[in-house]
Amino acid sequence: MKFLLDDEQTEFGRTLDRMLAAADTPAAVRAWGAGDTGPGRALWKRIADAGVFALAVPEEYEGMGPLPVELAVAFIELGRHAVPGPLVETVAASVLLGGPAGCADSAAA
């Protein structure tokens, strides 16, 4: 079986690649190691604004997904650019907090 990304998925990966290349991830890592969290936090905000943390959250809970292929594309780029921090944990927490267990409406159900 041959697996290929569609045009939107390919462009999403390219967009993340350009964004992360422009963000100078190595400088953010060095700054974070020296105690300056500003560049790292700015990088994480850009990742969040790109929707990466919402890819696994279902749309009915204000997420974008679940979009497992797009999530894989995102993690390929995040890994390729050596983005620091608990990325997998943040996505998992987004699912848990945004899903039925974390939804106020689920308590009434």
Sequence and secondary structure as in RCSB ss.txt:
>XXXX:A:sequence
MKFLLDDEQTEFGRTLDRMLAAADTPAAVRAWGAGDTGPGRALWKRIADAGVFALAVPEEYEGMGPLPVELAVAF
IELGRHAVPGPLVETVAASVLLGGPAGCADSAAA
>XXXX:A:secstr
      HHHHHHHHHHHHHHHHTTHHHHHHHHHTT  HHHHHHHHHHHHTTGGGTTSBGGGT  B  HHHHHHHH
HHHHHTT  S HHHHHHHHHHHHSGGG HHHHH 
